[in-house]
Structures are given as C-alpha cells and as structure tokens.
Amino acid sequence: MSGFRDRAMRRAVGRAIHHYDMIADGDRIAVGLSGGKDSLTLMWTLHERLSRIPIQYSLHAIHIDPGFEGSPSGLLDAYCQKEGYGLRIEDTDYGIRAHSEENRENPCFLCARLRRQRLFEVAHELGCNKLALGHNMDDIIETLFLNMCYAGEISTMVPCQSFFKGKLVVIRPLAHVHEQAIHQFAKDHSFPDFVNPCPSARTSKRLEIKRMLNRLYQKNGKIKGNIFRSMSHVKLDYLLTSGARRKSTEPSLSTGA
C-alpha cells in the first residue's frame, strides 16, 4: 500500500510541476524547511525525483527559527545531515516579536511576513532563482477563506508566482496534494515528528477556518475538490464590482439592448 501512495505522491507533484512549469534544468531551488510534515515531504519528493528525470537542479534547504524555547532546529539539522540535505539555519526573534504586547491581535501575520522576507533574502544570498514552499491543497483553500473572512478580498496563494521582476519564483509543488495524503506519506516514511513550539499553533485563525471546512468535508466528499476547482473557474460577471467597472460592462440603453 505504501508503494501505491508513493506513486500517487510522485504523480501529484509531477503533475503540478509540469502544469505550472515550476522547474527547469539548472535551477537552484531554495526549500523552506520548517520541520513540519509538509516541508519534509516536499524536500523528500524534490530530492527523490532527481534520480529519475532528464533535468538537473540543486536543492538548498533553509530553516527560519522564530526563536521560541524548545526549537527543533538542532534535531532538524541532525536529520538533514543524515539524509544528505544541505541545510542553512537562520536564528531569529520573529516569533517573540510577533507575540509581544504590542502585536497581540494577529501574531501569525507578522511572524509569517518576517519569515517569508528572510527566506527571500537567504534564497538571494544562496544564488537561488526558485523558492519551494510546502503549502498543499488544503492550505490554498484555507487561505482563500482566511482572506475573505479577515481581509475582505477573494485571493489565495498560487502554485507558481514570480517576484522581483522574475528574479525569484515561488513554487508550491504540493499544490495538488491533500493534507491527509501528506500525513500518511510522512508516516509511511517515518519522518521525525518535530514539535512546533509556537504558542499560537493551536489557536490561530487558520485553525478556526480548517475546522469549519472539515465539518463541510465530512458532510460531502466532493466539496474540497469543488472549492479547489472553483478558484480556476471564476465568473467575474457574477461577482460584485466597483461602480466604474459596472458602468463599463452594462449594455447601453442607446443600443436598444
């Protein structure tokens, strides 16, 4: 059964890579390695496929340590050495700053922004033209609902996105993979379970959205796939628009329409 799941994972990742043209020969790919199941699965799949594809690329793992007590960075470093992954660890105080008294309202937003900024900087320092992140299908759907509920906009993270006039491209090769499939894959491969020391790990807005969506998924198995497909089948004419755009798209009375 694990062999079947391995093949399914490779197919899903390969399909996303080819569909969004994520990786090219000679790419230097920075990999955001948090130590969670998603990022460990991402690193494994990108490393494994090098032995069976006709192109070559290099992988450069980066771990941004947010500074909490009980950080898994030492254990993660030992794991990467055992697996033959090159890892750069960046020690920061981003998590502490994000949870300070001045920023109680939304610590996750600030911490994520600071960590992503540092990932961009380190990727540039390493000469990488791609940055691979371990976001999966569930993450993309949850971000859509987070942005609607808390930012008042319809948007989400995309599988492939260019930054800095094309100097760096963020890729998400797990975009077509379900979170549950990643959990099973990690179990099959006995990935270490690094404990997340963040105090907001079990109280975040994202977790609230995840629980809401899981209740929907339990009622109808087609809902998750339908939501994911809907993000590439947007009917703009059936969304609210600004007054300027509405006037430009409405038929003119003078035409007799």
C-alpha positions, 0 to 999 in steps of 0.5 A: 500500500505504501508503494501505491501512495508513493506513486500517487505522491510522485504523480501529484507533484509531477503533475503540478510541476509540469502544469505550472512549469515550476522547474527547469534544468539548472535551477537552484531551488531554495526549500523552506524547511520548517520541520513540519510534515509538509516541508519534509515531504516536499524536500523528500519528493524534490530530492527523490525525483532527481534520480529519475528525470532528464533535468538537473537542479540543486536543492538548498534547504533553509530553516527560519527559527522564530526563536521560541524555547524548545526549537527543533532546529538542532534535531532538524539539522541532525536529520538533514545531515543524515539524509544528505540535505544541505541545510542553512539555519537562520536564528531569529526573534520573529516569533517573540516579536510577533507575540509581544504586547504590542502585536497581540491581535494577529501574531501569525501575520507578522511572524509569517511576513518576517519569515517569508522576507528572510527566506527571500533574502537567504534564497538571494544570498544562496544564488537561488532563482526558485523558492519551494514552499510546502503549502498543499491543497488544503492550505490554498483553500484555507487561505482563500477563506482566511482572506475573505473572512479577515481581509475582505478580498477573494485571493489565495496563494498560487502554485507558481508566482514570480517576484522581483521582476522574475528574479525569484519564483515561488513554487508550491509543488504540493499544490495538488496534494491533500493534507491527509495524503501528506500525513500518511506519506510522512508516516509511511516514511517515518519522518521525525515528528518535530514539535512546533513550539509556537504558542499560537499553533493551536489557536490561530485563525487558520485553525478556526477556518480548517475546522469549519471546512472539515465539518463541510468535508465530512458532510460531502466528499466532493466539496474540497475538490469543488472549492479547489476547482472553483478558484480556476473557474471564476465568473467575474460577471457574477461577482460584485464590482466597483461602480466604474467597472459596472458602468463599463460592462452594462449594455447601453440603453442607446443600443436598444439592448 
